[in-house]
């Protein structure tokens, strides 16, 4: 059986290869890495990349959902670039790893509003 993740080329990439990819701001500062992707179950499109940021050795690290439309892949950096500085990220909607969290459409609208992107949450 063929490993489909090896078949990706050009603009396609397997989700498992996105996880762990570094994310940088426009100044070239590493903000964190993609920890996971959030897919819309109806359309099948990637809605958010979950960015891991902050903390030390995994302690105090938070997860930040970034609208997928805010990320651009940079072949030179072999990572994603976003127009977000660290100060903006510190106040961004986040998910604490140690808390029970349920994603709601209201939360999604708040994330989209924060980053000024179109919301998929009607």
MIDOSE-1310 file (N, C-alpha, C; in nm, 2 decimals, decimal comma, always signed):
residues 122
xxxx	+0,08/-0,12/+0,00/+0,00/+0,00/+0,00/+0,09/+0,12/+0,00; +0,05/+0,23/-0,08/+0,13/+0,35/-0,09/+0,11/+0,44/+0,03; +0,21/+0,50/+0,08/+0,20/+0,60/+0,18/+0,16/+0,73/+0,11; +0,04/+0,78/+0,13/-0,01/+0,89/+0,06/+0,06/+1,02/+0,10
xxxx	+0,12/+1,03/+0,21/+0,19/+1,15/+0,25/+0,31/+1,17/+0,17; +0,36/+1,07/+0,10/+0,48/+1,08/+0,02/+0,44/+1,13/-0,12; +0,31/+1,13/-0,15/+0,26/+1,17/-0,28/+0,24/+1,32/-0,30; +0,25/+1,39/-0,19/+0,22/+1,54/-0,20/+0,33/+1,61/-0,26
xxxx	+0,30/+1,71/-0,34/+0,40/+1,79/-0,42/+0,33/+1,92/-0,45; +0,41/+2,02/-0,49/+0,36/+2,15/-0,52/+0,29/+2,22/-0,41; +0,16/+2,25/-0,42/+0,09/+2,32/-0,32/+0,02/+2,23/-0,22; +0,02/+2,10/-0,24/-0,04/+2,01/-0,15/+0,06/+1,96/-0,04
xxxx	+0,00/+1,94/+0,08/+0,08/+1,89/+0,19/+0,00/+1,81/+0,28; +0,04/+1,70/+0,33/-0,03/+1,62/+0,42/-0,03/+1,69/+0,56; -0,15/+1,68/+0,63/-0,17/+1,75/+0,75/-0,06/+1,71/+0,85; -0,02/+1,59/+0,85/+0,08/+1,54/+0,95/+0,22/+1,61/+0,93
xxxx	+0,24/+1,66/+0,80/+0,37/+1,73/+0,78/+0,36/+1,88/+0,81; +0,24/+1,93/+0,83/+0,22/+2,07/+0,87/+0,24/+2,08/+1,02; +0,20/+1,98/+1,09/+0,22/+1,98/+1,24/+0,37/+1,99/+1,27; +0,41/+2,08/+1,35/+0,55/+2,10/+1,39/+0,62/+2,20/+1,30
xxxx	+0,55/+2,25/+1,20/+0,62/+2,36/+1,11/+0,63/+2,49/+1,19; +0,74/+2,55/+1,18/+0,76/+2,68/+1,25/+0,67/+2,79/+1,19; +0,64/+2,89/+1,28/+0,56/+3,00/+1,23/+0,64/+3,13/+1,28; +0,66/+3,22/+1,18/+0,74/+3,34/+1,20/+0,65/+3,46/+1,18
xxxx	+0,69/+3,58/+1,24/+0,62/+3,70/+1,20/+0,70/+3,77/+1,09; +0,65/+3,88/+1,04/+0,72/+3,95/+0,92/+0,86/+3,99/+0,95; +0,89/+4,01/+1,08/+1,03/+4,05/+1,12/+1,12/+3,93/+1,12; +1,07/+3,81/+1,10/+1,15/+3,69/+1,11/+1,16/+3,63/+1,24
xxxx	+1,10/+3,68/+1,34/+1,10/+3,62/+1,48/+1,01/+3,49/+1,48; +1,06/+3,39/+1,53/+0,99/+3,26/+1,54/+0,88/+3,28/+1,65; +0,75/+3,26/+1,62/+0,65/+3,28/+1,72/+0,61/+3,15/+1,78; +0,64/+3,04/+1,72/+0,60/+2,91/+1,77/+0,59/+2,81/+1,66
xxxx	+0,51/+2,71/+1,67/+0,49/+2,61/+1,56/+0,35/+2,56/+1,56; +0,32/+2,52/+1,44/+0,18/+2,46/+1,42/+0,17/+2,33/+1,50; +0,07/+2,33/+1,59/+0,05/+2,21/+1,66/-0,06/+2,12/+1,60; -0,15/+2,18/+1,54/-0,26/+2,11/+1,49/-0,34/+2,19/+1,39
xxxx	-0,43/+2,13/+1,31/-0,51/+2,20/+1,22/-0,66/+2,17/+1,26; -0,74/+2,28/+1,24/-0,88/+2,26/+1,26/-0,95/+2,26/+1,13; -1,02/+2,16/+1,10/-1,09/+2,14/+0,97/-1,24/+2,17/+0,98; -1,30/+2,23/+0,89/-1,44/+2,25/+0,89/-1,50/+2,11/+0,84
xxxx	-1,59/+2,05/+0,92/-1,64/+1,92/+0,88/-1,73/+1,92/+0,76; -1,79/+2,03/+0,73/-1,89/+2,04/+0,62/-1,81/+2,07/+0,49; -1,73/+2,17/+0,49/-1,66/+2,21/+0,36/-1,53/+2,13/+0,34; -1,47/+2,08/+0,45/-1,35/+2,01/+0,43/-1,23/+2,10/+0,43
xxxx	-1,25/+2,23/+0,44/-1,14/+2,33/+0,43/-1,07/+2,35/+0,57; -0,94/+2,38/+0,57/-0,87/+2,41/+0,69/-0,92/+2,55/+0,74; -0,97/+2,56/+0,86/-1,02/+2,68/+0,91/-0,92/+2,75/+1,00; -0,85/+2,68/+1,08/-0,75/+2,73/+1,17/-0,63/+2,65/+1,18
xxxx	-0,51/+2,71/+1,21/-0,39/+2,64/+1,25/-0,38/+2,67/+1,40; -0,35/+2,57/+1,48/-0,33/+2,59/+1,62/-0,18/+2,61/+1,65; -0,15/+2,73/+1,69/-0,01/+2,77/+1,72/+0,03/+2,75/+1,86; +0,14/+2,68/+1,89/+0,19/+2,66/+2,02/+0,29/+2,78/+2,04
xxxx	+0,27/+2,85/+2,15/+0,35/+2,97/+2,18/+0,37/+2,99/+2,33; +0,49/+3,03/+2,37/+0,51/+3,07/+2,51/+0,55/+2,95/+2,59; +0,57/+2,98/+2,72/+0,61/+2,87/+2,81/+0,75/+2,83/+2,80; +0,79/+2,73/+2,88/+0,93/+2,68/+2,88/+0,92/+2,53/+2,90
xxxx	+0,98/+2,46/+2,82/+0,98/+2,31/+2,82/+0,84/+2,26/+2,83; +0,74/+2,32/+2,76/+0,60/+2,28/+2,76/+0,52/+2,33/+2,87; +0,58/+2,39/+2,97/+0,51/+2,45/+3,09/+0,46/+2,59/+3,06; +0,33/+2,62/+3,08/+0,28/+2,75/+3,06/+0,26/+2,78/+2,91
xxxx	+0,28/+2,68/+2,83/+0,26/+2,70/+2,68/+0,11/+2,71/+2,65; +0,07/+2,80/+2,57/-0,07/+2,82/+2,53/-0,08/+2,78/+2,38; -0,21/+2,76/+2,34/-0,24/+2,73/+2,20/-0,32/+2,85/+2,15; -0,29/+2,90/+2,03/-0,35/+3,01/+1,97/-0,41/+2,97/+1,84
xxxx	-0,54/+2,97/+1,82/-0,60/+2,94/+1,69/-0,58/+3,06/+1,60; -0,51/+3,03/+1,49/-0,49/+3,14/+1,39/-0,58/+3,11/+1,26; -0,66/+3,20/+1,21/-0,73/+3,17/+1,09/-0,63/+3,13/+0,98; -0,66/+3,02/+0,91/-0,57/+2,97/+0,81/-0,54/+3,07/+0,71
xxxx	-0,63/+3,16/+0,68/-0,60/+3,26/+0,58/-0,49/+3,36/+0,62; -0,45/+3,36/+0,74/-0,35/+3,46/+0,79/-0,21/+3,40/+0,77; -0,20/+3,27/+0,74/-0,07/+3,21/+0,72/-0,03/+3,20/+0,57; +0,10/+3,23/+0,55/+0,15/+3,22/+0,41/+0,28/+3,14/+0,42
xxxx	+0,29/+3,04/+0,34/+0,41/+2,95/+0,34/+0,53/+3,02/+0,28; +0,64/+3,02/+0,34/+0,77/+3,08/+0,29/+0,87/+2,97/+0,26; +0,90/+2,95/+0,14/+0,99/+2,84/+0,10/+1,13/+2,86/+0,15; +1,17/+2,99/+0,17/+1,30/+3,02/+0,22/+1,32/+2,97/+0,37
xxxx	+1,21/+3,00/+0,44/+1,21/+2,97/+0,59/+1,17/+2,83/+0,61; +1,11/+2,77/+0,51/+1,04/+2,64/+0,53/+0,95/+2,64/+0,65; +0,87/+2,75/+0,65/+0,77/+2,77/+0,76/+0,67/+2,87/+0,72; +0,57/+2,89/+0,80/+0,47/+2,99/+0,78/+0,50/+3,12/+0,83
xxxx	+0,45/+3,23/+0,76/+0,47/+3,36/+0,80/+0,34/+3,43/+0,82; +0,32/+3,50/+0,93/+0,20/+3,57/+0,96/+0,23/+3,72/+0,99; +0,14/+3,80/+0,97/+0,15/+3,95/+0,99/+0,10/+3,97/+1,14; +0,17/+3,92/+1,23/+0,14/+3,93/+1,37/+0,26/+3,94/+1,45
xxxx	+0,27/+4,04/+1,54/+0,38/+4,05/+1,63/+0,36/+3,98/+1,76; +0,46/+3,96/+1,84/+0,45/+3,89/+1,96/+0,35/+3,96/+2,06; +0,35/+4,09/+2,06/+0,26/+4,17/+2,15/+0,12/+4,14/+2,12; +0,08/+4,14/+1,99/-0,06/+4,11/+1,95/-0,09/+3,97/+1,98
xxxx	+0,00/+3,88/+1,97/-0,03/+3,74/+2,00/-0,05/+3,72/+2,15; +0,02/+3,80/+2,24/+0,00/+3,78/+2,38/-0,14/+3,81/+2,43; -0,22/+3,89/+2,36/-0,35/+3,93/+2,39/-0,46/+3,85/+2,31; -0,41/+3,77/+2,22/-0,50/+3,70/+2,13/-0,58/+3,59/+2,20
xxxx	-0,69/+3,55/+2,14/-0,77/+3,44/+2,20/-0,68/+3,32/+2,20; -0,68/+3,25/+2,32/-0,60/+3,13/+2,33/-0,67/+3,02/+2,41; -0,61/+2,91/+2,41/-0,66/+2,79/+2,48/-0,56/+2,75/+2,58; -0,59/+2,74/+2,70/-0,50/+2,69/+2,80/-0,50/+2,54/+2,80
xxxx	-0,39/+2,48/+2,79/-0,38/+2,33/+2,78/-0,44/+2,26/+2,90; -0,44/+2,32/+3,01/-0,48/+2,26/+3,14/-0,63/+2,28/+3,17; -0,70/+2,34/+3,08/-0,84/+2,37/+3,11/-0,93/+2,29/+3,01; -1,05/+2,27/+3,06/-1,15/+2,21/+2,97/-1,20/+2,31/+2,87
xxxx	-1,20/+2,28/+2,75/-1,23/+2,38/+2,65/-1,32/+2,32/+2,54; -1,43/+2,39/+2,51/-1,52/+2,35/+2,40/-1,52/+2,47/+2,30; -1,49/+2,44/+2,18/-1,50/+2,54/+2,07/-1,64/+2,56/+2,04; -1,68/+2,69/+2,03/-1,82/+2,73/+2,00/-1,81/+2,83/+1,88
xxxx	-1,92/+2,84/+1,81/-1,92/+2,94/+1,70/-1,90/+3,08/+1,75; -1,94/+3,12/+1,87/-1,91/+3,25/+1,93/-1,76/+3,27/+1,94; -1,69/+3,16/+1,99/-1,55/+3,17/+2,01/-1,48/+3,19/+1,87; -1,52/+3,11/+1,78/-1,47/+3,12/+1,64/-1,49/+3,26/+1,58
xxxx	-1,61/+3,32/+1,60/-1,63/+3,46/+1,55/-1,53/+3,56/+1,62; -1,51/+3,53/+1,75/-1,42/+3,62/+1,83/-1,28/+3,61/+1,77; -1,23/+3,49/+1,74/-1,10/+3,47/+1,68/-1,09/+3,55/+1,55; -1,19/+3,53/+1,47/-1,19/+3,59/+1,34/-1,19/+3,74/+1,35
xxxx	-1,27/+3,79/+1,44/-1,28/+3,94/+1,46/-1,14/+3,99/+1,51; -1,08/+3,92/+1,60/-0,95/+3,96/+1,65/-0,85/+3,98/+1,54; -0,85/+3,89/+1,45/-0,75/+3,89/+1,34/-0,80/+3,97/+1,22; -0,92/+4,01/+1,22/-0,98/+4,09/+1,11/-1,00/+4,00/+0,98
xxxx	-1,04/+3,88/+1,00/-1,06/+3,79/+0,89/-1,21/+3,76/+0,87; -1,25/+3,72/+0,75/-1,39/+3,68/+0,73/-1,42/+3,56/+0,82; -1,54/+3,56/+0,87/-1,57/+3,45/+0,96/-1,66/+3,35/+0,89; -1,63/+3,22/+0,91/-1,71/+3,11/+0,86/-1,83/+3,08/+0,95
xx	-1,84/+3,15/+1,06/-1,94/+3,12/+1,16/-2,06/+3,22/+1,15; -2,16/+3,17/+1,09/-2,28/+3,25/+1,06/-2,36/+3,27/+1,18
